[in-house]
Amino acid sequence: MPRQVDYYFSFQSPWAYIGHGPFSELVSTYDLKVNHKPVVLVDLFSETGGLPLMKRHPVRQRYRMVELQRWRDKRGLKFHLQPAHWPFNARLADGVVIAAIEAGLDPDRFLRRGFAGVWEDQLNLADPATIAQLADECGLPGKQLVERSATEAISAAYEQNRQDALAADVFGSPVYVLDGEVFWGQDRIELLGDALKSGRAAYSSKVQGVT
């Protein structure tokens, strides 16, 4: 039976975009089963002590821009640091991922195309027609998935992902959870790979003698 990873992310997150390729390589290498769990980041931040970007101290905002450039070079990517249509409401695009999974479809091609659409092509992923077109390009039924994404049932699944994230100690994007161990950030992918390669037991925050 393949090992499973819970993958928490949002199309809003540049770090999820930067890490998606390397994560996909790990999935292929170790034949992982991925539980895709798009989440709304603002809610996670507010409930776990984080701040939306524009509310962070200017020093942190400036450092983020430097880090984006470093990781753009490190991962061999070409993307805009401040895309034309960012930030945006990712609810509909994230919901298409949930709707695709619900329909028994693999969302990975749509994820790759969607991330590139935001950060490379500067597309508006809050626009239903744009989302449907991207899904169609990936061989998915775009119109149907966008319509399904807007339903209360998908909203409920989106909310359940948020609840699952909080229960799992997830507080950002991307997060990869392996056997209950949280790997936060695309810069932890190598550590996730080490854990998979070694087959070690999951590390826990509950260290003996520490409360």
C-alpha atoms as an extended CHARMM CRD file, in Angstrom:
* protein
*
       211  EXT
         1         1  MET       CA              0.0000000000        0.0000000000        0.0000000000  PROA      1               0.0000000000
         2         2  PRO       CA              1.4840000000        3.3980000000       -0.9730000000  PROA      2               0.0000000000
         3         3  ARG       CA              2.3200000000        5.9110000000        1.7140000000  PROA      3               0.0000000000
         4         4  GLN       CA              0.0500000000        8.9250000000        1.9430000000  PROA      4               0.0000000000
         5         5  VAL       CA              0.7710000000       12.6220000000        2.1990000000  PROA      5               0.0000000000
         6         6  ASP       CA             -1.8060000000       15.2760000000        3.0330000000  PROA      6               0.0000000000
         7         7  TYR       CA             -1.0010000000       18.2750000000        0.8370000000  PROA      7               0.0000000000
         8         8  TYR       CA             -2.3270000000       21.6230000000        2.0850000000  PROA      8               0.0000000000
         9         9  PHE       CA             -2.0130000000       24.5600000000       -0.3180000000  PROA      9               0.0000000000
        10        10  SER       CA             -3.7250000000       27.4400000000       -2.0650000000  PROA      10              0.0000000000
        11        11  PHE       CA             -3.3420000000       28.9510000000       -5.5240000000  PROA      11              0.0000000000
        12        12  GLN       CA             -2.7350000000       32.2050000000       -3.6320000000  PROA      12              0.0000000000
        13        13  SER       CA              0.5810000000       30.9050000000       -2.3330000000  PROA      13              0.0000000000
        14        14  PRO       CA              3.7690000000       31.5780000000       -4.3160000000  PROA      14              0.0000000000
        15        15  TRP       CA              5.5350000000       29.0530000000       -2.1350000000  PROA      15              0.0000000000
        16        16  ALA       CA              3.0850000000       26.3120000000       -3.0960000000  PROA      16              0.0000000000
        17        17  TYR       CA              3.7730000000       27.1830000000       -6.7420000000  PROA      17              0.0000000000
        18        18  ILE       CA              7.5450000000       27.1320000000       -6.2230000000  PROA      18              0.0000000000
        19        19  GLY       CA              7.4080000000       23.7900000000       -4.4290000000  PROA      19              0.0000000000
        20        20  HSD       CA              4.8500000000       21.9830000000       -6.5550000000  PROA      20              0.0000000000
        21        21  GLY       CA              7.3220000000       20.6330000000       -9.1250000000  PROA      21              0.0000000000
        22        22  PRO       CA              9.7820000000       19.1690000000       -6.6020000000  PROA      22              0.0000000000
        23        23  PHE       CA              6.9040000000       17.7820000000       -4.5690000000  PROA      23              0.0000000000
        24        24  SER       CA              5.4930000000       16.0770000000       -7.6670000000  PROA      24              0.0000000000
        25        25  GLU       CA              8.8930000000       14.4930000000       -8.2390000000  PROA      25              0.0000000000
        26        26  LEU       CA              8.8150000000       13.0150000000       -4.7350000000  PROA      26              0.0000000000
        27        27  VAL       CA              5.3000000000       11.7430000000       -5.3330000000  PROA      27              0.0000000000
        28        28  SER       CA              6.5060000000        9.9400000000       -8.4470000000  PROA      28              0.0000000000
        29        29  THR       CA              9.7320000000        8.6360000000       -6.8900000000  PROA      29              0.0000000000
        30        30  TYR       CA              8.0290000000        7.1460000000       -3.8400000000  PROA      30              0.0000000000
        31        31  ASP       CA              4.6670000000        6.3190000000       -5.4570000000  PROA      31              0.0000000000
        32        32  LEU       CA              2.8410000000        8.4100000000       -2.8860000000  PROA      32              0.0000000000
        33        33  LYS       CA             -0.8940000000        8.7830000000       -2.5770000000  PROA      33              0.0000000000
        34        34  VAL       CA             -1.6100000000       12.5030000000       -2.2860000000  PROA      34              0.0000000000
        35        35  ASN       CA             -4.6340000000       13.8370000000       -0.4440000000  PROA      35              0.0000000000
        36        36  HSD       CA             -5.0460000000       17.2770000000       -2.0110000000  PROA      36              0.0000000000
        37        37  LYS       CA             -6.4430000000       19.7290000000        0.5360000000  PROA      37              0.0000000000
        38        38  PRO       CA             -6.7460000000       23.3050000000       -0.7220000000  PROA      38              0.0000000000
        39        39  VAL       CA             -7.3620000000       25.7310000000        2.1260000000  PROA      39              0.0000000000
        40        40  VAL       CA             -8.2240000000       29.3930000000        2.5790000000  PROA      40              0.0000000000
        41        41  LEU       CA             -5.0640000000       31.0000000000        3.9170000000  PROA      41              0.0000000000
        42        42  VAL       CA             -6.5580000000       34.0640000000        5.5910000000  PROA      42              0.0000000000
        43        43  ASP       CA             -8.5500000000       31.8760000000        7.9540000000  PROA      43              0.0000000000
        44        44  LEU       CA             -5.5460000000       29.7260000000        8.7920000000  PROA      44              0.0000000000
        45        45  PHE       CA             -3.4340000000       32.7950000000        9.5050000000  PROA      45              0.0000000000
        46        46  SER       CA             -6.0520000000       34.3620000000       11.7420000000  PROA      46              0.0000000000
        47        47  GLU       CA             -6.5350000000       31.1990000000       13.7820000000  PROA      47              0.0000000000
        48        48  THR       CA             -2.8720000000       30.2760000000       14.1850000000  PROA      48              0.0000000000
        49        49  GLY       CA             -1.2770000000       33.6560000000       14.8960000000  PROA      49              0.0000000000
        50        50  GLY       CA             -0.1020000000       34.5420000000       11.3960000000  PROA      50              0.0000000000
        51        51  LEU       CA             -0.6730000000       37.7640000000        9.4880000000  PROA      51              0.0000000000
        52        52  PRO       CA             -1.7180000000       38.4240000000        5.8860000000  PROA      52              0.0000000000
        53        53  LEU       CA              1.1470000000       39.8240000000        3.8200000000  PROA      53              0.0000000000
        54        54  MET       CA              0.0580000000       43.4700000000        3.8520000000  PROA      54              0.0000000000
        55        55  LYS       CA             -0.2780000000       43.4580000000        7.6460000000  PROA      55              0.0000000000
        56        56  ARG       CA              3.2640000000       42.1900000000        8.2230000000  PROA      56              0.0000000000
        57        57  HSD       CA              6.0510000000       44.5310000000        9.2160000000  PROA      57              0.0000000000
        58        58  PRO       CA              7.7490000000       46.1680000000        6.1830000000  PROA      58              0.0000000000
        59        59  VAL       CA             11.0070000000       44.4210000000        7.1000000000  PROA      59              0.0000000000
        60        60  ARG       CA              9.3020000000       41.0450000000        6.6820000000  PROA      60              0.0000000000
        61        61  GLN       CA              7.6830000000       42.1230000000        3.4300000000  PROA      61              0.0000000000
        62        62  ARG       CA             11.0240000000       43.2270000000        1.9980000000  PROA      62              0.0000000000
        63        63  TYR       CA             12.7150000000       40.0070000000        3.0700000000  PROA      63              0.0000000000
        64        64  ARG       CA              9.9750000000       37.9920000000        1.3900000000  PROA      64              0.0000000000
        65        65  MET       CA             10.7940000000       39.6490000000       -1.9230000000  PROA      65              0.0000000000
        66        66  VAL       CA             14.4490000000       38.6730000000       -1.5620000000  PROA      66              0.0000000000
        67        67  GLU       CA             13.5110000000       35.0990000000       -0.7220000000  PROA      67              0.0000000000
        68        68  LEU       CA             11.2430000000       34.8450000000       -3.7650000000  PROA      68              0.0000000000
        69        69  GLN       CA             14.1580000000       35.8220000000       -5.9790000000  PROA      69              0.0000000000
        70        70  ARG       CA             16.4950000000       33.3240000000       -4.3100000000  PROA      70              0.0000000000
        71        71  TRP       CA             14.0520000000       30.4630000000       -4.7130000000  PROA      71              0.0000000000
        72        72  ARG       CA             13.1470000000       31.4810000000       -8.2450000000  PROA      72              0.0000000000
        73        73  ASP       CA             16.8200000000       30.9640000000       -9.1240000000  PROA      73              0.0000000000
        74        74  LYS       CA             17.1890000000       27.8520000000       -6.9710000000  PROA      74              0.0000000000
        75        75  ARG       CA             14.2270000000       26.0780000000       -8.5760000000  PROA      75              0.0000000000
        76        76  GLY       CA             15.0430000000       27.3010000000      -12.0930000000  PROA      76              0.0000000000
        77        77  LEU       CA             11.7330000000       29.1020000000      -12.5100000000  PROA      77              0.0000000000
        78        78  LYS       CA             10.7310000000       32.2800000000      -14.3020000000  PROA      78              0.0000000000
        79        79  PHE       CA              7.8650000000       34.1280000000      -12.6850000000  PROA      79              0.0000000000
        80        80  HSD       CA              6.6280000000       37.5850000000      -11.7580000000  PROA      80              0.0000000000
        81        81  LEU       CA              7.2710000000       38.6750000000       -8.2040000000  PROA      81              0.0000000000
        82        82  GLN       CA              4.0860000000       40.7630000000       -8.2020000000  PROA      82              0.0000000000
        83        83  PRO       CA              1.6650000000       39.2760000000      -10.7700000000  PROA      83              0.0000000000
        84        84  ALA       CA             -0.9890000000       41.5330000000      -12.2470000000  PROA      84              0.0000000000
        85        85  HSD       CA             -3.8960000000       39.6030000000      -10.7040000000  PROA      85              0.0000000000
        86        86  TRP       CA             -2.4960000000       38.8780000000       -7.2670000000  PROA      86              0.0000000000
        87        87  PRO       CA             -3.6960000000       38.7910000000       -4.5680000000  PROA      87              0.0000000000
        88        88  PHE       CA             -7.0320000000       37.3340000000       -5.6150000000  PROA      88              0.0000000000
        89        89  ASN       CA             -9.8790000000       35.3050000000       -4.1850000000  PROA      89              0.0000000000
        90        90  ALA       CA             -8.7560000000       31.7070000000       -4.7120000000  PROA      90              0.0000000000
        91        91  ARG       CA            -12.0270000000       30.1350000000       -3.5590000000  PROA      91              0.0000000000
        92        92  LEU       CA            -13.2870000000       29.1850000000       -7.0230000000  PROA      92              0.0000000000
        93        93  ALA       CA             -9.9560000000       27.8550000000       -8.3300000000  PROA      93              0.0000000000
        94        94  ASP       CA             -9.2480000000       25.9330000000       -5.1230000000  PROA      94              0.0000000000
        95        95  GLY       CA            -12.7840000000       24.5850000000       -5.2960000000  PROA      95              0.0000000000
        96        96  VAL       CA            -12.2090000000       23.2210000000       -8.7960000000  PROA      96              0.0000000000
        97        97  VAL       CA             -9.4930000000       21.0080000000       -7.3200000000  PROA      97              0.0000000000
        98        98  ILE       CA            -11.9710000000       19.6900000000       -4.7590000000  PROA      98              0.0000000000
        99        99  ALA       CA            -14.6250000000       19.2070000000       -7.4430000000  PROA      99              0.0000000000
       100       100  ALA       CA            -12.1840000000       17.3180000000       -9.6670000000  PROA      100             0.0000000000
       101       101  ILE       CA            -11.2550000000       14.9580000000       -6.8440000000  PROA      101             0.0000000000
       102       102  GLU       CA            -14.9320000000       14.4620000000       -6.0400000000  PROA      102             0.0000000000
       103       103  ALA       CA            -15.4600000000       13.4220000000       -9.6830000000  PROA      103             0.0000000000
       104       104  GLY       CA            -12.5970000000       10.9170000000       -9.4980000000  PROA      104             0.0000000000
       105       105  LEU       CA            -10.2720000000       13.0600000000      -11.6280000000  PROA      105             0.0000000000
       106       106  ASP       CA             -6.5620000000       13.7250000000      -11.0720000000  PROA      106             0.0000000000
       107       107  PRO       CA             -6.1030000000       17.4680000000      -10.3600000000  PROA      107             0.0000000000
       108       108  ASP       CA             -2.3260000000       17.5650000000      -10.7870000000  PROA      108             0.0000000000
       109       109  ARG       CA             -2.2240000000       18.8970000000      -14.3640000000  PROA      109             0.0000000000
       110       110  PHE       CA             -4.6950000000       21.6160000000      -13.4140000000  PROA      110             0.0000000000
       111       111  LEU       CA             -2.5790000000       22.5020000000      -10.3930000000  PROA      111             0.0000000000
       112       112  ARG       CA              0.5360000000       22.8400000000      -12.5230000000  PROA      112             0.0000000000
       113       113  ARG       CA             -1.2830000000       24.9200000000      -15.1250000000  PROA      113             0.0000000000
       114       114  GLY       CA             -3.0560000000       27.0310000000      -12.5210000000  PROA      114             0.0000000000
       115       115  PHE       CA              0.0850000000       27.8680000000      -10.5730000000  PROA      115             0.0000000000
       116       116  ALA       CA              1.8720000000       28.8290000000      -13.7990000000  PROA      116             0.0000000000
       117       117  GLY       CA             -1.1940000000       30.7830000000      -14.8490000000  PROA      117             0.0000000000
       118       118  VAL       CA             -0.9910000000       33.0000000000      -11.7780000000  PROA      118             0.0000000000
       119       119  TRP       CA              2.7430000000       33.4750000000      -11.4000000000  PROA      119             0.0000000000
       120       120  GLU       CA              4.0820000000       33.1440000000      -14.9420000000  PROA      120             0.0000000000
       121       121  ASP       CA              1.2370000000       34.1600000000      -17.2570000000  PROA      121             0.0000000000
       122       122  GLN       CA             -0.4080000000       36.6910000000      -14.9210000000  PROA      122             0.0000000000
       123       123  LEU       CA             -3.8890000000       35.2560000000      -15.4760000000  PROA      123             0.0000000000
       124       124  ASN       CA             -6.8490000000       36.0440000000      -13.2490000000  PROA      124             0.0000000000
       125       125  LEU       CA             -7.7590000000       32.8640000000      -11.3950000000  PROA      125             0.0000000000
       126       126  ALA       CA            -10.7170000000       34.5730000000       -9.7760000000  PROA      126             0.0000000000
       127       127  ASP       CA            -12.3870000000       34.6620000000      -13.2060000000  PROA      127             0.0000000000
       128       128  PRO       CA            -14.6420000000       31.6390000000      -13.8780000000  PROA      128             0.0000000000
       129       129  ALA       CA            -14.0530000000       31.6880000000      -17.6480000000  PROA      129             0.0000000000
       130       130  THR       CA            -10.2750000000       31.7060000000      -17.1740000000  PROA      130             0.0000000000
       131       131  ILE       CA            -10.4320000000       28.8240000000      -14.7100000000  PROA      131             0.0000000000
       132       132  ALA       CA            -12.6820000000       26.8080000000      -17.0260000000  PROA      132             0.0000000000
       133       133  GLN       CA            -10.3230000000       27.3630000000      -19.9510000000  PROA      133             0.0000000000
       134       134  LEU       CA             -7.3070000000       26.2260000000      -17.9440000000  PROA      134             0.0000000000
       135       135  ALA       CA             -9.1670000000       23.1160000000      -16.8270000000  PROA      135             0.0000000000
       136       136  ASP       CA            -10.1780000000       22.3730000000      -20.4220000000  PROA      136             0.0000000000
       137       137  GLU       CA             -6.5250000000       22.6690000000      -21.4890000000  PROA      137             0.0000000000
       138       138  CYS       CA             -5.7290000000       19.9750000000      -18.9300000000  PROA      138             0.0000000000
       139       139  GLY       CA             -8.3400000000       17.5830000000      -20.2710000000  PROA      139             0.0000000000
       140       140  LEU       CA            -10.8360000000       18.3050000000      -17.5110000000  PROA      140             0.0000000000
       141       141  PRO       CA            -14.4820000000       19.3780000000      -17.9580000000  PROA      141             0.0000000000
       142       142  GLY       CA            -13.8680000000       23.0240000000      -17.1170000000  PROA      142             0.0000000000
       143       143  LYS       CA            -17.3830000000       24.4320000000      -17.2450000000  PROA      143             0.0000000000
       144       144  GLN       CA            -18.8460000000       21.6150000000      -15.1670000000  PROA      144             0.0000000000
       145       145  LEU       CA            -16.0890000000       21.8080000000      -12.5550000000  PROA      145             0.0000000000
       146       146  VAL       CA            -16.3920000000       25.5910000000      -12.2200000000  PROA      146             0.0000000000
       147       147  GLU       CA            -20.1560000000       25.2660000000      -11.7590000000  PROA      147             0.0000000000
       148       148  ARG       CA            -19.6710000000       22.5240000000       -9.1830000000  PROA      148             0.0000000000
       149       149  SER       CA            -16.9920000000       24.5560000000       -7.4220000000  PROA      149             0.0000000000
       150       150  ALA       CA            -19.4990000000       27.3110000000       -6.6860000000  PROA      150             0.0000000000
       151       151  THR       CA            -21.8800000000       25.0060000000       -4.7940000000  PROA      151             0.0000000000
       152       152  GLU       CA            -22.4520000000       24.8120000000       -1.0620000000  PROA      152             0.0000000000
       153       153  ALA       CA            -21.2320000000       21.2030000000       -1.0610000000  PROA      153             0.0000000000
       154       154  ILE       CA            -17.7760000000       22.2740000000       -2.2500000000  PROA      154             0.0000000000
       155       155  SER       CA            -17.7850000000       25.1620000000        0.2190000000  PROA      155             0.0000000000
       156       156  ALA       CA            -18.4450000000       22.6050000000        2.9540000000  PROA      156             0.0000000000
       157       157  ALA       CA            -15.5420000000       20.4550000000        1.7560000000  PROA      157             0.0000000000
       158       158  TYR       CA            -13.3130000000       23.5600000000        1.6700000000  PROA      158             0.0000000000
       159       159  GLU       CA            -14.3090000000       24.3140000000        5.2540000000  PROA      159             0.0000000000
       160       160  GLN       CA            -13.6010000000       20.7030000000        6.2450000000  PROA      160             0.0000000000
       161       161  ASN       CA            -10.0880000000       21.0900000000        4.8130000000  PROA      161             0.0000000000
       162       162  ARG       CA             -9.6290000000       24.1100000000        7.0810000000  PROA      162             0.0000000000
       163       163  GLN       CA            -10.7870000000       22.1100000000       10.0830000000  PROA      163             0.0000000000
       164       164  ASP       CA             -8.4830000000       19.2440000000        9.1100000000  PROA      164             0.0000000000
       165       165  ALA       CA             -5.6010000000       21.6930000000        8.7660000000  PROA      165             0.0000000000
       166       166  LEU       CA             -6.1410000000       23.1310000000       12.2340000000  PROA      166             0.0000000000
       167       167  ALA       CA             -6.4280000000       19.6520000000       13.7230000000  PROA      167             0.0000000000
       168       168  ALA       CA             -3.1530000000       18.6670000000       12.0450000000  PROA      168             0.0000000000
       169       169  ASP       CA             -1.2740000000       21.7970000000       13.2670000000  PROA      169             0.0000000000
       170       170  VAL       CA             -1.1180000000       23.2360000000        9.7520000000  PROA      170             0.0000000000
       171       171  PHE       CA             -0.7420000000       27.0160000000        9.6210000000  PROA      171             0.0000000000
       172       172  GLY       CA              0.3690000000       27.9890000000        6.1050000000  PROA      172             0.0000000000
       173       173  SER       CA              0.9420000000       26.9030000000        2.5270000000  PROA      173             0.0000000000
       174       174  PRO       CA              2.3100000000       24.6270000000        1.3450000000  PROA      174             0.0000000000
       175       175  VAL       CA              2.3080000000       22.0170000000        4.0660000000  PROA      175             0.0000000000
       176       176  TYR       CA              2.9960000000       18.3170000000        3.5600000000  PROA      176             0.0000000000
       177       177  VAL       CA              1.8550000000       15.9920000000        6.3570000000  PROA      177             0.0000000000
       178       178  LEU       CA              3.4250000000       12.5290000000        6.4240000000  PROA      178             0.0000000000
       179       179  ASP       CA              2.2690000000       10.1210000000        9.1370000000  PROA      179             0.0000000000
       180       180  GLY       CA              1.1760000000       13.1010000000       11.2160000000  PROA      180             0.0000000000
       181       181  GLU       CA              4.5100000000       14.9150000000       10.8680000000  PROA      181             0.0000000000
       182       182  VAL       CA              4.1600000000       18.4430000000        9.5020000000  PROA      182             0.0000000000
       183       183  PHE       CA              6.5900000000       19.7540000000        6.8810000000  PROA      183             0.0000000000
       184       184  TRP       CA              5.8470000000       23.4670000000        6.4420000000  PROA      184             0.0000000000
       185       185  GLY       CA              7.0760000000       25.2680000000        3.3660000000  PROA      185             0.0000000000
       186       186  GLN       CA              8.5290000000       24.3010000000        0.0280000000  PROA      186             0.0000000000
       187       187  ASP       CA             12.0020000000       24.6650000000        1.5680000000  PROA      187             0.0000000000
       188       188  ARG       CA             11.2180000000       21.5560000000        3.6620000000  PROA      188             0.0000000000
       189       189  ILE       CA             10.7300000000       19.3150000000        0.6200000000  PROA      189             0.0000000000
       190       190  GLU       CA             14.2590000000       17.9700000000        0.9130000000  PROA      190             0.0000000000
       191       191  LEU       CA             13.5440000000       17.0550000000        4.5340000000  PROA      191             0.0000000000
       192       192  LEU       CA             10.3580000000       15.3210000000        3.4340000000  PROA      192             0.0000000000
       193       193  GLY       CA             12.4370000000       13.4110000000        0.9010000000  PROA      193             0.0000000000
       194       194  ASP       CA             14.8860000000       12.3840000000        3.6160000000  PROA      194             0.0000000000
       195       195  ALA       CA             12.0260000000       11.0630000000        5.7640000000  PROA      195             0.0000000000
       196       196  LEU       CA             10.6330000000        9.0730000000        2.8600000000  PROA      196             0.0000000000
       197       197  LYS       CA             14.0340000000        7.6740000000        1.9120000000  PROA      197             0.0000000000
       198       198  SER       CA             14.9190000000        6.5690000000        5.4350000000  PROA      198             0.0000000000
       199       199  GLY       CA             11.4720000000        5.2300000000        6.2830000000  PROA      199             0.0000000000
       200       200  ARG       CA             11.9290000000        6.5590000000        9.8050000000  PROA      200             0.0000000000
       201       201  ALA       CA              9.0750000000        6.9650000000       12.2460000000  PROA      201             0.0000000000
       202       202  ALA       CA              7.4210000000       10.3610000000       12.3540000000  PROA      202             0.0000000000
       203       203  TYR       CA              8.8680000000       12.9810000000       14.6530000000  PROA      203             0.0000000000
       204       204  SER       CA              6.5360000000       14.4330000000       17.2480000000  PROA      204             0.0000000000
       205       205  SER       CA              6.3190000000       17.7330000000       19.1160000000  PROA      205             0.0000000000
       206       206  LYS       CA              5.5560000000       15.7180000000       22.2370000000  PROA      206             0.0000000000
       207       207  VAL       CA              9.1310000000       15.2640000000       23.4530000000  PROA      207             0.0000000000
       208       208  GLN       CA              9.5840000000       13.3580000000       26.7070000000  PROA      208             0.0000000000
       209       209  GLY       CA             10.0010000000       15.7230000000       29.6210000000  PROA      209             0.0000000000
       210       210  VAL       CA              8.7630000000       18.7530000000       27.6950000000  PROA      210             0.0000000000
       211       211  THR       CA              5.2450000000       20.1150000000       28.0830000000  PROA      211             0.0000000000
